[in-house]
């Protein structure tokens, strides 16, 4: 999970954000989804809200307690719970017979792990499951225009839960779909392509990260698909290798659980930048080092595809079927 130092210039990822005004949208119909003859849906749909950082938050209840808002984070192999919420709930450590470790090591530090028997995802039960108890101070700065009430945050939902239910993350309608019957939803690639989406295959690495392949300057790179990051960013050495002109910003990037602290961003467009068949040459993107860990990628680490790119390209992330769908940039002008 990343943050920008908001005492500095916020860069340009939020100023053109469309205001989210429809909190209670009708359930979006899944193209190509095969429904049972008796009419019962084989998936659940949850309306998320869009935050000031272009993140998606969903209401989650732990063990039947009051719902709080949780960040959807494909960049986190595991899930985190805020220490303040754990203090109220007193969730137990993993039972010894499960063989699950009592601590999780994140960015050189050990954090306690707890077990929740009930994890209610706005009516869909996705528990039991494990959470690391770790500070989420960065997330506390997030705001939303979706409603005027409290925006109490309980933690983040990572890949351990999202993969189990084959989550589909919809950046067009801000909804999360989960399978009720397995680890994948019965979706049709052809249905999305008829809607104007470009298909991009995903790979889940053995370490639990989402890998997307792309090209810059004729070379193949692997990118981390990270809905919990604050901006999309490319490794500076790729920028320099391709002699890309860039401009400086005053924005500083911090990633507390990736060992990144106050790294300054530069920005530019990248001629010939593609993710699958989707041309991103006109997308103004940041450059900052984020390769502080080994995600287990097949190609050289290229950087992060974050919520700004996903939002403006109305991305559909189908984790169960290992597919990413992108449309051309929805804005009339590029940043």
N, C-alpha and C positions, 0 to 999 in steps of 0.2 A: 504494500500500500504506500502511495506516494503523496507528497503535498508540495505546494508551492508556497514560498514565504510570502504571505499576503501583506506584509509590511512593504514589500517591493511592488513593482508593476506586476499586475496579475497576468501579464502577457496578453494573448488575444483569444483565449478559449471560451470566455464566458460572455463577452460583450454582445455577441450576436445570437445568444441563446434564445430560442423561442420560449416564451412564457408558457408553462404548463398549466392549463386551466381546467382540463376535464379529468377530475380525479376518479369519477365513477363511470369510466368508459364501458360500453358494452363489450362482452367477451369477443375477441377477434377470432374469426373462424379460421382453423388451420387448413390451408390448401392441401388437398390430397389425403387428409386424415380419414382413415376408414373407421366408421363408427359401428358398434355392434347392432344387430338387428333389433334388439329390444330398446335401443335408443339411449342407453346409459353411456355417458362420456367415459372414454378410457384415458382421459387426462384431466388435470385440474388447471385452472387459470387464476393467476394472482395479479391484481393491478399494482404495479410499482409506482413510486413517485420519483420525479427527477430532481436532483439536488443542484445547488449552485455550482458544483464541480462537475456537472453532467454525469453523476453517478446514479444508479438505480438502487432505491431502498424499498424493502418489503416489510410488512408487519409480521412478526414472529412471536409466538408464545412458548416459553420454556416451562414444561411440567405444569401446564394449565394456569400459569400466572399471567398478569397483565401484559398485553402485547407491547413490544418496543420495535423500533425501526432498525433493520439490519441491512448492511451493504452487500450487494451481490458482487463477489470478487473471484473472477476466473484466474487471477494471478496468484491466488493462495491455494496451495494443495490441501491445507487443512482450514478449519474454521476457528474463529476467535470469539471469546466472550469478554465483555468489559469487566474489570475487577469489581466495579461498584455493583454490577448486577449479580456477579458470583457471590459477593458478600451478602446480598439479600437472599439468594437462593440456597447457598451452602450445598452446591452440587458435590457429590462424592468423587473421589479418585477412581480410576478404573479398577475393577476387582482383580485381584492377583491371577485368578484362573483364566482371565481373558488373554493374558500375555501382552496386553497393551501397555506401553511405557507410561510411567506416571509423570514424565516431563517431556516437553518438546523443545528442541534446540532451534532457536530462530536468531539468525545474525549473531552467533557467538554467545547467546544468552539462553539459559534454561528457564522455561515457564511451566508452571503446573498444568496438568491435563485433568479435566473433569468429565464426567459422564452425565448426559441428560437423557432420561428415559422417554420424555415426551418433547418433541420439537414440532410445533404446529405452525405450518407455513400458510397462514391465512385460511385455515380449514383443512389443509392437506397435511396429514401426519407423515413426516419424513424421518422421525427418530426411530429408535434411540441413536445417539451419536456422541462423538467426542469433540471437546473444545479445549483449546489452549487459553489460559487466562492471561491476557496480555493488555497493556495500556493501549487505548485507542484515542489518545488526545488529539491526534490529527483529524480524526473523523468528527470530533465535537465541533469543529469550525464550520461544518457543512450546514447550509440553510436550504429552505425550499419555499417556493411560491404556491405549492399545491393546496395548502390550507393554512389557516391562521392559528391552529392549536399548537400544542407542544410537539417537539420533534425529538423525543427521547430515543437515544440510540443504544442498542444492546450489544452489538457485535457485528461480525461479518460472516456471511455464509460462503464457504469456500468449496473447492472441488470435491471434497469427500462427500458432501451432500448432493451437490449438483449432478455429479456423474451417476450416483446411485439411482436417480429418478430421470436420467436422460433429459436434463433441462433444456428448454428452448428459451432463449433470451431475445426478446423482440424490442429493438430500439425504435421501431416505428410507432408502436402503440404503448410502449413502456409496460409490457406485460411479461410474466414468467410462466411458462407452461411446464408441468411435470407429468411424467407418465405414472399412471396408477397400476400398471400391469408389468412393469419391467424397466430396463435401463435405456429404452429408446422409444420415441414416439413414432407412430406409423405415418411418416410424412413423405411427400413426393417432391423430389428435386425438380421434376418437370413443372410442377405447379408453381414453384417460386420463380423459375426461369421465365415462365409465361407472364409473370408480374413485372418483369424487367430486371430481375436480380441476376448477378453473376455468381456462379458457384465457385467456392474455394474449399479444397479439402483441408480438414484439420487432422492433427495427430496429437494424441495424449501421450506424453512421455512416461517412462517408468517412474519418474519422480513426481508425476501428477501435474505437470505444466501443459498448457495448450500451445502447440507449435503450429505456426502458419508459415508457409514458404512464399518467398517473393524474390524479385530481381531488381537490382540496381546496377547500372553500367554493364549489363550483360552477365553479371555474376549472381549466383544463387545464395540467398541468406535465409536463415530461420528467425522468425519474429515471435515474441511472446504476446499472446492475446490476453490482455489484462484489463478487465473492466474496472478494477480497483485503482489503476494508475490515474494520475491527474492530467497527463498529456501524452500523446504519442511522441516517441523520440527515437532517433537513429544514433548509432555509435559514431562519435566524431571522427574516428579513423576511417570510416567509410566515406564520410564527407570529404576528408582530405585526400583519400585515395582517388576519388573521382573529380577532384579539383572543383568542388562546388562552392560558388560564392555565397556568402551568408552575412547576416546582420546580427549584431549583438543585442541582447535584451538585459534588463535589470532583474529578471526573474531568477530565483534560486530554487533548486529542486532538492527536496529531502525525502528519502525513503528509509524510514526508521528500521524496517525489518529486512532491508536488503543491504545495509551497511553504507548507504549513500547519504551524505550530509552536505547540504548547501553547495550543490554543483550548479554552476551557472549555465543557463540555456542560451544557445544561439538558434537561429531559425532561417529557413529557406525553403524553396521548392526543389524537387529532385527530378531532373529530366529522365524519363524512361523508368520511373519507379512504378512497379506493378505488384499487386497481390493477386495471384492467379491471373485472370484475364482483366481484372479491374485496374484501369489506368489511374494512378494517383499522382501524376506528374504535376498537377496544378494545386495539390494539397500542400499548404504551408505547414511544415512540420519542424519540430525542435530537434536539436542535437545535444545529447548529454550522455555521459557514461552511466550505464546501468548494469553492465555485465560483471556483477560481483559474486555470482554463484554459478553452478553448473546445472542447467535445466535438463540436460540430456538431449540436446537437439541434434539433428542429422547434419545440418550445415553450419557454417560460421554464424555466430550470434549477430543479428542485425540490429536489434532494438526492441521496442515495445509498440504494439498497436493498442492505443488507449481509448478512453470513452469519447474524446473529441472526434476522432476519426469514425468511430462506430456510430456516434450520434448523427453526424452530418452525412453519413452514407446509409442511414436507416438500416443498420446491420441486423441480421437474424443469425444468432449463434445456436446451432443445433448440436449440442454436445453428444447426445445419444447416437446420432447418425454421423458424427464427425464431419460436420459441414458448416461453413460460414457463407452467408449470402450478403453481397454488397450491391448497392445501387450507386449511380453517379451522385456527386455532391448535391445536396438539396438546396444549397444557397445559390442565389442569383449571381453572387460575386464571391471570389475566394478571399481568404484572409490575407 
